[in-house]
Amino acid sequence: MQDRSPQEPAAQAQPQAFADARVLTLFPTCVWVHDLKPQDMEAINEAILPKIEALLEPRAETIKAGIWQTNHDLHRLEEFRRLVAIMRRASEAALDFLKIGRREIAITGCWANVNPPGTGHRPHTHPNNLLSGVYYARAPHQGDGLVLHDPRPQAHVLSPKVTQLSEVTGSEIKLDARPGRLVIFPAWLEHSVAPTVGPGERVSISFNLMLGHYAEEFSPPRWARRPST
């Protein structure tokens, strides 16, 4: 018989399997990505691209932070009617997914961005809105796109080396810019725009969405007692 030191515990049978094992994705950040059918993309772009060019002339007087931007009222123009319909349809799908009961939603701003080579946009959010989005009308390089930043401040206090970055382990997620792609995300989610690489301009249309009558129906407390007299 082999001697065992007093500190060494007796060997115990190891468990062979769990009765149940699951991974819970708690508090997810939802992003909705829609790629238009080629015929819809072509019809939309044929209408909006010439209008954007006209609105930005002369370019030298309208450039801002290295990119050209239009005013934020494009959703009221006839040329953007088809795109606005797609934006509304995509936003309704997002509300359905989130199980939000109120169906009325308002576009609070819609503007075009023209990025020449080497330009991007710093990290930012879109305050006082529920959802934000972007539609790519022209994207010469798919690798240039929307960068979404992890909104959890404590998530990377400890960041061990991983064998592969993914949506679970990354602090930034980049979505490729593709012509005809429409992306919707929470307006509070910090995001930036990767610089364009190579020749050609990227043309995108950004927009914000907010629930209608929010102050009257959503802002008051969700409980009620006897009315004050």
N, C-alpha and C positions, 0 to 999 in steps of 0.2 A: 504493500500500500504506500502510495506517495504522500509524503508529509505536506501539509499546507500551512502557511503562516497564519497566525491568528487574525491578521488584518484582511486576508483574502476571503471574500464571500464565496459561499458554495455556488457552483454553477447552476443556473436556472434555465428552464426551457424558454427559448425566445419565441415571441409571437410570430406566427406564420403569415398572417394577413389581417387587414383591417376589416371590420364588419361593414364599414362604409367609408369612402374617401371622396371628397368633393373639393372643387375650387370655386369659391364665391367671388364674382366680380362686383364688389360693392362700390357704390357711388361712382358709376361710370360717367364719363363725359362723352356725350353722343355727338357725332358729326355725320351729316347726311351728304352723300356724294351721288350726283346724278349725271350720267353721260347721255347727252341728247342723241336722237337718231340723226343720221347725216342730213336728211332732207330738212328737218326742223332747224338744225344748226345753220345750214346754208341760207335758209329763208330769213332767219333772224339776223345773221351777219350781213347779208346783202342790204338790209334795212338800216342797221345801226352804225356800221363802220363809216360810210360816207357822212352820216350826220355827225359823228364824233369828230371826224377830220374838219368839218365845217365849223364846229363849235370851238375848236382849239386854235383856229387861225386868228391872228398870227401867233405861231408857237412861242416865239421869243418873249412875248408879253405874258404868257399864261403858265410858264414853267414854275414848279414849286417843289422844293426839296429834291431837285434832280429829276422829277417826273412831271408830266403834264396831267392836269386834272380838270374836268369840266365842273360846272355847277352841280348841285346835288338834287336837281329836280327832273332828271331824265325820265322818270316813271310817268310824267305827265305828257310826254311827247308822243305823237302818233307813231313815229318810227320805232318806238320801244314797246308797242302794244303787245306783240307776240312774246317778247321776252318777259314782260310783266306778267302775262298769263302763266308762263312756265314757272316764274318765281312764286306766284301765288299757289300754284298746284303743288310745288315742292314744299312750301311752308305748311300747307294743309296736311301733307303727309307727315311732317315733323310733329305737328300738333296732335295728330292721330296717334303717333307712336308714344308721345308723352302723356296721352290720355287727358289732355287739357280740354275742358268742356266748351269754353267760349270759342266760337268759330270765326268771329270777325277779327281780321288782322289788317293793320295799316302799314303801308310802306312809308317810312318816315324820312327816307333819303335814298337816292340812287345816283351814282356818279361814275364817270369813266376815268380810268387810269391808263396812261400810255408810258411804258417804261422803256427808255432807250437802253442800249447795251451797258452793263455794269451797274445799273441802278436797282435798288430794292426799297424796302420800307422797314423802319425800326419797329420793335415790339410795341403793341398798343392794344387797347380794347375799345368797344363802342358803347359808352355809358348810356343809360336811360332807354335801352331797347331790350327786347326779349331775345331775338335772333339776329344774326348778321349773315351775309353771304357774299359770294363772288361768282361771276360767270366769266369764263375765258373765251373771248372772241378770236383772239390771235395769240398763239403761243409757239414761237419758232423752236423752243427747246423745252421738252417735257420735264427735264430735270429741274428747271426753274419753277418754283411753285410756292404754295402756302405753307408756312412753317407754324405749327401749333405747339404751344409751350405748356408743359405740365403745370396745372394750376395749384398743385399741392405744395405749400412751402416747406413741409417737413419731409417730403418724399425722398430727397437725396442728401439728407444729413449724413447717411452712411451709404456709400455707393460702391459695393464690391465689383470686381471685374467679372464680366459675364462672357460666356462663350458666343452669344449672339444677341444683338440688340433687337428689341421688339416693342410693340405697343405697351407691354407690361414693364419693361426695364428702361426704356428710353425717356430722356427728359425733353426731347423735341421729336415731333413727328412731322415729316414733310410729305405733302400731297403734291403729286406732279401736276403741272399746269398743262392741260390738253384742250385744244379747241373744242368747244361744245360742252365742256364740263362745268357743272354748277354745284357749288358746295355751300351748305348751310351749317352753321355752328352757333353755340350760345354766344350772345353778344359780350358776355363777361370773360370769355376765354381769350387769354392773351395770345396774339398771333403776330407774325411778321411776314415779310415777303422776301424770298431769296433773290439775290441779284441776278439779272439776266446774264447769260453767258453766250458769247458769240454774237454774230450780226443779227439784225432784225429787231423790231419793237414788239413788246408784249402789250396787248390791249385787253384790259379786264374791266368789268363793270361791278362795282361794289354796291351793296344795299343793306339797309337796316329794316327790321320788322318789329312792330309792337302791337300788342293786343288792343283792340278798340275799347273805349270807355273804361280803361284800366282804373282810373282814379275812383270812379263811381262803384265799380263792381268788384275790384280785387284789392284795393288798398285798405278799406275798412277792416277792423278786426273780424276774425272768422267765428266769433261767438257773440251771443246777444243775451241780455237780461231784460228785466222790465224797463220800458222806455222811461227816460227821465222826464219829470214834469216840473 
